[in-house]
Amino acid sequence: MAISKDLLDILVCPLCKATVSLTPDQSGLKCEKCHRVYPIRDDIPVMLIDEAKIEA
């Protein structure tokens, strides 16, 4: 089950408060500003700064 559009509309990066979008493989949510990728585990976004990986 994918992340719903309604949930994506309200989620923001917990660090910089910018919008997030699904990664192409739908395994995470990427912040458009600070480039952190928050993982999605069992269809639940893990929006913890310590869990995020920084991608260019």
HUBEL-V159408 format. One record per residue. PSI is psi as a letter, one per 40 degrees, with the letter a starting at -180 (999 if undefined). Layout:
BEGIN
PSI / PSI
END
This chain:
BEGIN
h / i / h / i / d / d / d / d / d / e / h / i / h / e / d / e / e / i / i / i / i / i / i / d / e / f / e / i / h / h / h / e / d / e / f / i / h / h / i / h / h / f / e / h / h / g / f / h / d / d / e / i / i / h / i / 999
END
